Amino acid sequence: MIEQIELRGIARQLATPGKGILASDESPNTIGKRLEKHGIENTQENRRKYRSLFYSAKLGSSISGAILFPEALQMVTDEGIGFVDALNDQGILVGVKVDQGLTPLKDSHEDAHLGETCTKGLDTLATRCKEYKNQGAVFAKWRAAIRICTLPDGGYDVSPCSVEVNATQLAEYAQICHQVGIVPIVEPEILIDGDHDIDTFERISARVLQACVGKLWEYNVDLGAVLLKPQMVVPGVDCTNPPPEPTEIATRTLRIMRQIVPPAIPGIMFLSGGMTETQSTSNLNMLNVVSKSSVDYRAPWSLSFSFGRGLQASVLKMWSTMGPGSEQECKTKAEEIARVNGKASIGAYLTGDKHPSICEAGGTLQEDFRGHY
């Protein structure tokens, strides 16, 4: 019972209003492709140098937790301080990515659609979680990637098999995390790949979230010691309709969250999922503005962020352009972007202000190589 109370406390701390989570848990393959895209060789030392820009920056006023890839738990900053200690010294809790990437669902389930996936790693999860906990991790993240498929009749859907398998895996993962004594972040990411419209995304989001919450109940997972990491309700990246305004994204997202997500869960930590840094901040801010201004959309949970590219894109661009000697400028940029998202997580970001991002405000940061080791 004492440990469960502690886990609830960790979950509440991660969901502290005005703060969010730095998702910096990309696999060596994924972060390597980003580095190489900017002309930087994918070596362990370059990955360490890049991570150090964030873990030794002063992020504690805006960041409650940081998700690391397992190799980073053993790495040190340029100043020789362990990443875990550097983060903890600022009051930032350390988490770890525990899934082991995606595998085609059709390999094991004939009724799955082509392109659908499930996630690897449950068989060794308990052992690895114990190891990561000993290395300083107090929370974990497991990502399911739900793909909206185009059907022969021109419609869009996900297979019942994809919904069931991924929801079950997320619940099993959460259960194991609690048994080991760490807080699970449950991430049912619905990919923005495709040309489906926002109505389709909202319909499928509701279905996936309903299944995930149902499985958490079925596996007797303590919801007070869980965080949810979904995508906001947005259209597919190739949708030809006019892009929705932040207000529409907010109202559609809050509508399904209020219908489905129990108030016992302390925080919904939205992923940036291919949105630009500017879009991520603006949309998160509007979620909180709408929630605070309308009783019909009032949120019983913290509405915050667990952004990856939404916090990192400008820093990577700056580091790759300016080269050695630019570390302090890069850290300052990381702090500025974290700060505006901290404000957005309580609806206090002023949209008239200039966003600190140095990347294009429009377009997308969507990638098609994530989830592969």
C-alpha positions as a LaTeX table, in Angstrom:
\begin{tabular}{lrrr}
\hline
Residue & $x$ (\AA) & $y$ (\AA) & $z$ (\AA) \\
\hline
Met1 & 0.00 & 0.00 & 0.00 \\
Ile2 & 2.85 & 2.41 & 0.86 \\
Glu3 & 4.47 & 1.82 & $-2.52$ \\
Gln4 & 1.17 & 2.43 & $-4.32$ \\
Ile5 & 0.78 & 5.73 & $-2.48$ \\
Glu6 & 4.32 & 6.64 & $-3.56$ \\
Leu7 & 3.53 & 5.77 & $-7.17$ \\
Arg8 & 0.46 & 8.01 & $-7.08$ \\
Gly9 & 2.65 & 10.79 & $-5.74$ \\
Ile10 & 5.12 & 10.36 & $-8.60$ \\
Ala11 & 2.31 & 10.45 & $-11.15$ \\
Arg12 & 0.92 & 13.65 & $-9.60$ \\
Gln13 & 4.39 & 15.21 & $-9.56$ \\
Leu14 & 4.84 & 14.44 & $-13.27$ \\
Ala15 & 1.46 & 16.07 & $-13.94$ \\
Thr16 & 2.28 & 19.23 & $-11.97$ \\
Pro17 & 0.43 & 22.20 & $-13.55$ \\
Gly18 & 2.83 & 24.40 & $-15.48$ \\
Lys19 & 5.25 & 21.57 & $-16.21$ \\
Gly20 & 5.48 & 18.73 & $-18.71$ \\
Ile21 & 7.68 & 15.87 & $-19.85$ \\
Leu22 & 10.67 & 15.91 & $-22.18$ \\
Ala23 & 10.35 & 12.83 & $-24.40$ \\
Ser24 & 13.97 & 12.19 & $-25.37$ \\
Asp25 & 13.78 & 8.41 & $-25.56$ \\
Glu26 & 14.37 & 7.88 & $-29.28$ \\
Ser27 & 16.19 & 4.67 & $-30.17$ \\
Pro28 & 19.74 & 4.94 & $-31.58$ \\
Asn29 & 18.26 & 4.21 & $-35.01$ \\
Thr30 & 15.63 & 6.96 & $-34.80$ \\
Ile31 & 17.84 & 9.65 & $-33.29$ \\
Gly32 & 20.58 & 8.56 & $-35.67$ \\
Lys33 & 18.41 & 9.29 & $-38.70$ \\
Arg34 & 17.66 & 12.75 & $-37.32$ \\
Leu35 & 21.34 & 13.42 & $-36.67$ \\
Glu36 & 22.35 & 12.16 & $-40.11$ \\
Lys37 & 19.67 & 14.33 & $-41.73$ \\
His38 & 21.55 & 17.28 & $-40.23$ \\
Gly39 & 24.97 & 16.01 & $-41.28$ \\
Ile40 & 25.99 & 14.54 & $-37.91$ \\
Glu41 & 27.37 & 10.99 & $-37.72$ \\
Asn42 & 25.31 & 8.56 & $-35.63$ \\
Thr43 & 27.82 & 7.56 & $-32.96$ \\
Gln44 & 27.24 & 6.92 & $-29.29$ \\
Glu45 & 29.40 & 9.94 & $-28.42$ \\
Asn46 & 27.41 & 12.25 & $-30.70$ \\
Arg47 & 24.18 & 10.94 & $-29.18$ \\
Arg48 & 25.63 & 11.65 & $-25.73$ \\
Lys49 & 26.67 & 15.18 & $-26.70$ \\
Tyr50 & 23.24 & 15.90 & $-28.14$ \\
Arg51 & 21.39 & 14.53 & $-25.09$ \\
Ser52 & 23.66 & 16.53 & $-22.81$ \\
Leu53 & 22.35 & 19.77 & $-24.33$ \\
Phe54 & 18.98 & 19.02 & $-22.72$ \\
Tyr55 & 19.97 & 17.20 & $-19.54$ \\
Ser56 & 22.41 & 19.91 & $-18.45$ \\
Ala57 & 20.12 & 22.81 & $-19.47$ \\
Lys58 & 18.10 & 24.57 & $-16.77$ \\
Leu59 & 14.72 & 22.99 & $-17.44$ \\
Gly60 & 13.45 & 22.36 & $-13.93$ \\
Ser61 & 10.97 & 25.25 & $-13.90$ \\
Ser62 & 9.09 & 23.84 & $-16.92$ \\
Ile63 & 9.92 & 20.12 & $-17.05$ \\
Ser64 & 8.73 & 17.61 & $-14.43$ \\
Gly65 & 10.20 & 14.49 & $-16.02$ \\
Ala66 & 12.44 & 13.32 & $-18.84$ \\
Ile67 & 12.08 & 10.01 & $-20.67$ \\
Leu68 & 15.46 & 8.50 & $-21.56$ \\
Phe69 & 16.46 & 5.66 & $-23.86$ \\
Pro70 & 18.12 & 2.92 & $-21.73$ \\
Glu71 & 21.65 & 3.65 & $-22.98$ \\
Ala72 & 21.34 & 7.22 & $-21.67$ \\
Leu73 & 20.83 & 6.05 & $-18.08$ \\
Gln74 & 24.57 & 5.29 & $-18.00$ \\
Met75 & 25.78 & 8.43 & $-19.80$ \\
Val76 & 27.21 & 11.68 & $-18.40$ \\
Thr77 & 26.97 & 15.35 & $-19.34$ \\
Asp78 & 29.88 & 17.26 & $-20.84$ \\
Glu79 & 30.64 & 18.32 & $-17.26$ \\
Gly80 & 30.99 & 14.68 & $-16.20$ \\
Ile81 & 27.73 & 14.47 & $-14.21$ \\
Gly82 & 25.53 & 11.43 & $-14.79$ \\
Phe83 & 22.40 & 12.26 & $-16.78$ \\
Val84 & 20.21 & 10.85 & $-14.00$ \\
Asp85 & 21.90 & 13.00 & $-11.35$ \\
Ala86 & 21.88 & 16.09 & $-13.56$ \\
Leu87 & 18.12 & 15.79 & $-14.00$ \\
Asn88 & 17.36 & 14.85 & $-10.39$ \\
Asp89 & 19.39 & 17.83 & $-9.16$ \\
Gln90 & 16.81 & 20.08 & $-10.87$ \\
Gly91 & 13.86 & 18.16 & $-9.46$ \\
Ile92 & 13.26 & 16.44 & $-12.80$ \\
Leu93 & 12.15 & 12.82 & $-12.47$ \\
Val94 & 13.79 & 10.23 & $-14.72$ \\
Gly95 & 11.80 & 7.85 & $-16.87$ \\
Val96 & 12.79 & 5.27 & $-19.45$ \\
Lys97 & 11.47 & 3.87 & $-22.69$ \\
Val98 & 10.75 & 0.19 & $-22.08$ \\
Asp99 & 9.14 & $-1.02$ & $-25.29$ \\
Gln100 & 11.46 & $-2.55$ & $-27.87$ \\
Gly101 & 9.94 & $-1.20$ & $-31.04$ \\
Leu102 & 7.23 & $-2.25$ & $-33.44$ \\
Thr103 & 6.55 & $-5.48$ & $-35.29$ \\
Pro104 & 4.00 & $-6.19$ & $-38.07$ \\
Leu105 & 0.70 & $-7.32$ & $-36.57$ \\
Lys106 & $-0.15$ & $-9.37$ & $-39.63$ \\
Asp107 & 2.76 & $-11.74$ & $-38.84$ \\
Ser108 & 0.74 & $-13.11$ & $-35.91$ \\
His109 & $-2.85$ & $-12.07$ & $-36.70$ \\
Glu110 & $-4.27$ & $-12.77$ & $-40.14$ \\
Asp111 & $-7.23$ & $-10.43$ & $-39.63$ \\
Ala112 & $-4.99$ & $-7.38$ & $-39.18$ \\
His113 & $-4.70$ & $-4.79$ & $-41.92$ \\
Leu114 & $-1.45$ & $-4.49$ & $-43.84$ \\
Gly115 & 0.77 & $-1.91$ & $-42.13$ \\
Glu116 & $-0.68$ & $-2.33$ & $-38.65$ \\
Thr117 & 1.73 & $-3.07$ & $-35.81$ \\
Cys118 & 1.99 & $-4.19$ & $-32.22$ \\
Thr119 & 4.88 & $-3.57$ & $-29.83$ \\
Lys120 & 7.73 & $-5.83$ & $-28.70$ \\
Gly121 & 9.24 & $-6.28$ & $-25.26$ \\
Leu122 & 6.68 & $-7.71$ & $-22.84$ \\
Asp123 & 8.55 & $-10.99$ & $-22.35$ \\
Thr124 & 11.56 & $-9.31$ & $-20.72$ \\
Leu125 & 9.81 & $-6.23$ & $-19.34$ \\
Ala126 & 9.80 & $-7.07$ & $-15.62$ \\
Thr127 & 13.51 & $-7.89$ & $-15.56$ \\
Arg128 & 14.45 & $-4.75$ & $-17.47$ \\
Cys129 & 12.21 & $-2.51$ & $-15.37$ \\
Lys130 & 13.92 & $-3.72$ & $-12.19$ \\
Glu131 & 17.29 & $-2.90$ & $-13.75$ \\
Tyr132 & 16.17 & 0.55 & $-14.86$ \\
Lys133 & 14.70 & 1.29 & $-11.45$ \\
Asn134 & 18.06 & 0.46 & $-9.87$ \\
Gln135 & 19.64 & 2.93 & $-12.30$ \\
Gly136 & 17.35 & 5.75 & $-11.16$ \\
Ala137 & 14.20 & 5.53 & $-13.30$ \\
Val138 & 10.91 & 6.07 & $-11.46$ \\
Phe139 & 8.56 & 5.99 & $-14.45$ \\
Ala140 & 8.38 & 4.31 & $-17.84$ \\
Lys141 & 6.84 & 4.70 & $-21.28$ \\
Trp142 & 5.46 & 2.12 & $-23.70$ \\
Arg143 & 4.33 & 3.24 & $-27.16$ \\
Ala144 & 1.65 & 1.59 & $-29.26$ \\
Ala145 & 1.41 & 2.94 & $-32.81$ \\
Ile146 & $-2.10$ & 2.71 & $-34.24$ \\
Arg147 & $-2.27$ & 3.17 & $-38.00$ \\
Ile148 & $-5.47$ & 4.37 & $-39.70$ \\
Cys149 & $-5.74$ & 2.28 & $-42.86$ \\
Thr150 & $-7.44$ & 3.04 & $-46.16$ \\
Leu151 & $-9.98$ & 0.31 & $-46.93$ \\
Pro152 & $-10.81$ & $-1.12$ & $-50.40$ \\
Asp153 & $-14.10$ & 0.82 & $-50.41$ \\
Gly154 & $-12.24$ & 4.09 & $-49.84$ \\
Gly155 & $-13.14$ & 4.38 & $-46.17$ \\
Tyr156 & $-10.78$ & 4.56 & $-43.21$ \\
Asp157 & $-10.53$ & 2.36 & $-40.15$ \\
Val158 & $-8.35$ & 0.32 & $-37.82$ \\
Ser159 & $-8.90$ & $-3.40$ & $-37.45$ \\
Pro160 & $-10.55$ & $-4.75$ & $-34.28$ \\
Cys161 & $-7.43$ & $-6.87$ & $-33.94$ \\
Ser162 & $-5.15$ & $-3.81$ & $-33.81$ \\
Val163 & $-7.29$ & $-2.11$ & $-31.17$ \\
Glu164 & $-7.55$ & $-5.25$ & $-29.00$ \\
Val165 & $-3.90$ & $-6.34$ & $-29.18$ \\
Asn166 & $-2.41$ & $-2.90$ & $-28.55$ \\
Ala167 & $-4.82$ & $-2.06$ & $-25.72$ \\
Thr168 & $-4.05$ & $-5.40$ & $-24.06$ \\
Gln169 & $-0.30$ & $-4.88$ & $-24.38$ \\
Leu170 & $-0.55$ & $-1.42$ & $-22.83$ \\
Ala171 & $-2.52$ & $-2.80$ & $-19.88$ \\
Glu172 & $-0.10$ & $-5.69$ & $-19.35$ \\
Tyr173 & 2.80 & $-3.25$ & $-19.44$ \\
Ala174 & 1.12 & $-0.95$ & $-16.89$ \\
Gln175 & 0.40 & $-3.88$ & $-14.59$ \\
Ile176 & 4.04 & $-5.04$ & $-14.71$ \\
Cys177 & 5.31 & $-1.52$ & $-14.03$ \\
His178 & 3.22 & $-1.31$ & $-10.86$ \\
Gln179 & 4.41 & $-4.73$ & $-9.74$ \\
Val180 & 8.01 & $-3.54$ & $-10.10$ \\
Gly181 & 7.30 & $-0.16$ & $-8.49$ \\
Ile182 & 7.43 & 2.41 & $-11.29$ \\
Val183 & 4.77 & 4.65 & $-12.85$ \\
Pro184 & 3.65 & 3.75 & $-16.39$ \\
Ile185 & 2.91 & 6.26 & $-19.12$ \\
Val186 & 0.39 & 4.63 & $-21.43$ \\
Glu187 & 0.85 & 5.83 & $-25.02$ \\
Pro188 & $-1.72$ & 4.73 & $-27.62$ \\
Glu189 & $-0.43$ & 6.95 & $-30.43$ \\
Ile190 & $-2.74$ & 7.18 & $-33.42$ \\
Leu191 & $-0.46$ & 8.05 & $-36.31$ \\
Ile192 & $-1.11$ & 11.12 & $-38.43$ \\
Asp193 & 0.09 & 9.30 & $-41.57$ \\
Gly194 & $-2.59$ & 9.37 & $-44.28$ \\
Asp195 & $-5.19$ & 11.64 & $-45.86$ \\
His196 & $-8.09$ & 10.91 & $-43.48$ \\
Asp197 & $-10.07$ & 13.87 & $-42.15$ \\
Ile198 & $-10.46$ & 15.08 & $-38.58$ \\
Asp199 & $-13.88$ & 13.39 & $-38.19$ \\
Thr200 & $-12.26$ & 10.03 & $-38.90$ \\
Phe201 & $-9.47$ & 10.74 & $-36.43$ \\
Glu202 & $-11.93$ & 11.70 & $-33.70$ \\
Arg203 & $-14.02$ & 8.56 & $-34.26$ \\
Ile204 & $-11.03$ & 6.24 & $-34.15$ \\
Ser205 & $-9.44$ & 8.09 & $-31.21$ \\
Ala206 & $-12.57$ & 7.50 & $-29.15$ \\
Arg207 & $-12.60$ & 3.82 & $-30.02$ \\
Val208 & $-8.92$ & 3.29 & $-29.19$ \\
Leu209 & $-9.04$ & 5.24 & $-25.93$ \\
Gln210 & $-12.17$ & 3.38 & $-24.84$ \\
Ala211 & $-10.43$ & 0.06 & $-25.40$ \\
Cys212 & $-7.29$ & 1.17 & $-23.55$ \\
Val213 & $-9.18$ & 2.41 & $-20.50$ \\
Gly214 & $-11.30$ & $-0.75$ & $-20.49$ \\
Lys215 & $-8.20$ & $-2.94$ & $-20.48$ \\
Leu216 & $-6.63$ & $-0.94$ & $-17.65$ \\
Trp217 & $-9.77$ & $-1.64$ & $-15.61$ \\
Glu218 & $-9.73$ & $-5.30$ & $-16.64$ \\
Tyr219 & $-6.11$ & $-5.70$ & $-15.50$ \\
Asn220 & $-6.87$ & $-3.95$ & $-12.21$ \\
Val221 & $-4.36$ & $-1.16$ & $-12.84$ \\
Asp222 & $-4.45$ & 1.67 & $-10.28$ \\
Leu223 & $-5.45$ & 4.63 & $-12.47$ \\
Gly224 & $-4.20$ & 7.11 & $-9.89$ \\
Ala225 & $-0.67$ & 5.91 & $-10.62$ \\
Val226 & $-0.90$ & 6.08 & $-14.43$ \\
Leu227 & $-0.44$ & 8.86 & $-16.97$ \\
Leu228 & $-1.99$ & 8.85 & $-20.44$ \\
Lys229 & $-0.11$ & 10.03 & $-23.53$ \\
Pro230 & $-2.47$ & 10.33 & $-26.52$ \\
Gln231 & $-2.43$ & 12.33 & $-29.74$ \\
Met232 & $-4.62$ & 15.42 & $-30.03$ \\
Val233 & $-7.51$ & 15.07 & $-32.48$ \\
Val234 & $-6.05$ & 16.24 & $-35.80$ \\
Pro235 & $-6.50$ & 15.27 & $-39.45$ \\
Gly236 & $-4.05$ & 13.09 & $-41.36$ \\
Val237 & $-0.93$ & 14.84 & $-42.58$ \\
Asp238 & $-2.02$ & 14.45 & $-46.22$ \\
Cys239 & $-5.64$ & 15.56 & $-45.71$ \\
Thr240 & $-6.60$ & 18.13 & $-48.36$ \\
Asn241 & $-9.20$ & 19.92 & $-46.24$ \\
Pro242 & $-8.31$ & 23.34 & $-44.80$ \\
Pro243 & $-6.27$ & 22.81 & $-41.60$ \\
Pro244 & $-8.34$ & 23.09 & $-38.41$ \\
Glu245 & $-7.88$ & 25.99 & $-36.05$ \\
Pro246 & $-6.52$ & 25.29 & $-32.53$ \\
Thr247 & $-10.00$ & 25.86 & $-31.11$ \\
Glu248 & $-11.47$ & 23.03 & $-33.18$ \\
Ile249 & $-8.62$ & 20.70 & $-32.23$ \\
Ala250 & $-9.15$ & 21.57 & $-28.57$ \\
Thr251 & $-12.92$ & 21.09 & $-28.50$ \\
Arg252 & $-12.80$ & 17.80 & $-30.39$ \\
Thr253 & $-9.98$ & 16.49 & $-28.19$ \\
Leu254 & $-11.63$ & 17.52 & $-24.94$ \\
Arg255 & $-14.97$ & 16.09 & $-26.04$ \\
Ile256 & $-13.66$ & 12.55 & $-26.33$ \\
Met257 & $-11.35$ & 12.82 & $-23.32$ \\
Arg258 & $-14.24$ & 13.92 & $-21.09$ \\
Gln259 & $-16.38$ & 11.06 & $-22.36$ \\
Ile260 & $-13.78$ & 8.35 & $-21.88$ \\
Val261 & $-10.83$ & 9.16 & $-19.58$ \\
Pro262 & $-11.60$ & 8.62 & $-15.85$ \\
Pro263 & $-10.86$ & 11.56 & $-13.55$ \\
Ala264 & $-8.72$ & 9.24 & $-11.40$ \\
Ile265 & $-5.92$ & 9.57 & $-13.95$ \\
Pro266 & $-3.92$ & 12.61 & $-12.78$ \\
Gly267 & $-2.61$ & 13.80 & $-16.13$ \\
Ile268 & $-3.05$ & 13.60 & $-19.88$ \\
Met269 & 0.38 & 14.33 & $-21.35$ \\
Phe270 & $-0.19$ & 14.95 & $-25.05$ \\
Leu271 & 2.40 & 13.94 & $-27.62$ \\
Ser272 & 3.44 & 16.33 & $-30.37$ \\
Gly273 & 3.20 & 13.54 & $-32.95$ \\
Gly274 & 4.53 & 15.34 & $-36.02$ \\
Met275 & 3.13 & 18.79 & $-35.26$ \\
Thr276 & 5.68 & 21.60 & $-35.46$ \\
Glu277 & 7.00 & 23.19 & $-32.29$ \\
Thr278 & 4.75 & 26.21 & $-32.82$ \\
Gln279 & 1.65 & 24.11 & $-33.54$ \\
Ser280 & 2.31 & 21.89 & $-30.51$ \\
Thr281 & 2.49 & 24.87 & $-28.17$ \\
Ser282 & $-0.52$ & 26.68 & $-29.66$ \\
Asn283 & $-2.73$ & 23.60 & $-29.63$ \\
Leu284 & $-1.77$ & 22.66 & $-26.06$ \\
Asn285 & $-2.43$ & 26.21 & $-24.92$ \\
Met286 & $-5.87$ & 26.22 & $-26.54$ \\
Leu287 & $-6.78$ & 22.92 & $-24.84$ \\
Asn288 & $-6.23$ & 24.61 & $-21.50$ \\
Val289 & $-7.90$ & 27.88 & $-22.49$ \\
Val290 & $-11.04$ & 26.08 & $-23.67$ \\
Ser291 & $-11.07$ & 23.79 & $-20.62$ \\
Lys292 & $-10.87$ & 26.74 & $-18.22$ \\
Ser293 & $-13.41$ & 28.88 & $-20.07$ \\
Ser294 & $-16.26$ & 26.41 & $-20.63$ \\
Val295 & $-17.96$ & 24.10 & $-18.16$ \\
Asp296 & $-18.81$ & 21.81 & $-21.07$ \\
Tyr297 & $-15.09$ & 21.15 & $-21.62$ \\
Arg298 & $-13.81$ & 21.36 & $-18.05$ \\
Ala299 & $-10.92$ & 18.93 & $-17.45$ \\
Pro300 & $-10.55$ & 16.95 & $-14.21$ \\
Trp301 & $-6.94$ & 16.06 & $-15.13$ \\
Ser302 & $-3.85$ & 18.10 & $-15.86$ \\
Leu303 & $-3.61$ & 18.82 & $-19.61$ \\
Ser304 & 0.09 & 18.91 & $-20.31$ \\
Phe305 & 2.74 & 17.64 & $-22.69$ \\
Ser306 & 5.19 & 14.83 & $-23.32$ \\
Phe307 & 6.81 & 16.30 & $-26.41$ \\
Gly308 & 9.76 & 14.94 & $-28.34$ \\
Arg309 & 10.23 & 16.77 & $-31.62$ \\
Gly310 & 8.00 & 19.53 & $-30.25$ \\
Leu311 & 10.79 & 20.38 & $-27.78$ \\
Gln312 & 13.87 & 19.29 & $-29.71$ \\
Ala313 & 13.63 & 20.35 & $-33.37$ \\
Ser314 & 15.08 & 23.86 & $-32.98$ \\
Val315 & 17.88 & 22.70 & $-30.69$ \\
Leu316 & 18.98 & 20.04 & $-33.15$ \\
Lys317 & 18.84 & 22.51 & $-36.03$ \\
Met318 & 20.89 & 25.07 & $-34.08$ \\
Trp319 & 23.46 & 22.53 & $-32.87$ \\
Ser320 & 24.00 & 21.10 & $-36.34$ \\
Thr321 & 24.30 & 24.56 & $-37.91$ \\
Met322 & 26.46 & 26.34 & $-35.36$ \\
Gly323 & 28.69 & 23.38 & $-34.46$ \\
Pro324 & 31.14 & 23.03 & $-31.54$ \\
Gly325 & 31.07 & 25.94 & $-29.13$ \\
Ser326 & 27.33 & 26.51 & $-29.50$ \\
Glu327 & 26.36 & 24.40 & $-26.50$ \\
Gln328 & 25.24 & 27.29 & $-24.30$ \\
Glu329 & 23.13 & 28.84 & $-27.06$ \\
Cys330 & 21.51 & 25.45 & $-27.65$ \\
Lys331 & 20.77 & 25.01 & $-23.95$ \\
Thr332 & 19.22 & 28.47 & $-23.83$ \\
Lys333 & 17.01 & 27.57 & $-26.78$ \\
Ala334 & 15.92 & 24.34 & $-25.05$ \\
Glu335 & 15.01 & 26.36 & $-21.97$ \\
Glu336 & 13.01 & 28.90 & $-23.99$ \\
Ile337 & 10.98 & 26.24 & $-25.79$ \\
Ala338 & 10.34 & 24.31 & $-22.58$ \\
Arg339 & 9.22 & 27.54 & $-20.92$ \\
Val340 & 6.54 & 28.43 & $-23.51$ \\
Asn341 & 5.16 & 24.89 & $-23.31$ \\
Gly342 & 5.06 & 25.11 & $-19.52$ \\
Lys343 & 2.95 & 28.24 & $-19.94$ \\
Ala344 & 0.77 & 26.51 & $-22.54$ \\
Ser345 & 0.08 & 23.68 & $-20.09$ \\
Ile346 & $-1.88$ & 26.14 & $-17.94$ \\
Gly347 & $-3.31$ & 28.21 & $-20.80$ \\
Ala348 & $-0.93$ & 31.11 & $-20.15$ \\
Tyr349 & 0.93 & 31.21 & $-23.47$ \\
Leu350 & 0.18 & 34.46 & $-25.28$ \\
Thr351 & $-0.30$ & 33.54 & $-28.92$ \\
Gly352 & 0.64 & 37.05 & $-29.99$ \\
Asp353 & 4.15 & 36.57 & $-28.63$ \\
Lys354 & 6.91 & 35.33 & $-30.92$ \\
His355 & 7.53 & 31.61 & $-30.43$ \\
Pro356 & 11.21 & 30.77 & $-29.78$ \\
Ser357 & 11.21 & 28.03 & $-32.43$ \\
Ile358 & 13.64 & 28.60 & $-35.31$ \\
Cys359 & 11.88 & 25.99 & $-37.45$ \\
Glu360 & 9.06 & 26.62 & $-39.90$ \\
Ala361 & 5.78 & 27.40 & $-38.13$ \\
Gly362 & 3.74 & 25.58 & $-40.79$ \\
Gly363 & 4.14 & 22.14 & $-42.29$ \\
Thr364 & 4.89 & 19.08 & $-40.20$ \\
Leu365 & 7.64 & 17.22 & $-38.33$ \\
Gln366 & 6.10 & 13.89 & $-39.31$ \\
Glu367 & 8.51 & 10.96 & $-39.74$ \\
Asp368 & 8.04 & 7.47 & $-41.13$ \\
Phe369 & 11.03 & 5.74 & $-39.51$ \\
Arg370 & 10.11 & 5.78 & $-35.81$ \\
Gly371 & 9.65 & 2.54 & $-33.87$ \\
His372 & 12.43 & 0.61 & $-35.57$ \\
Tyr373 & 15.55 & $-0.54$ & $-33.78$ \\
\hline
\end{tabular}
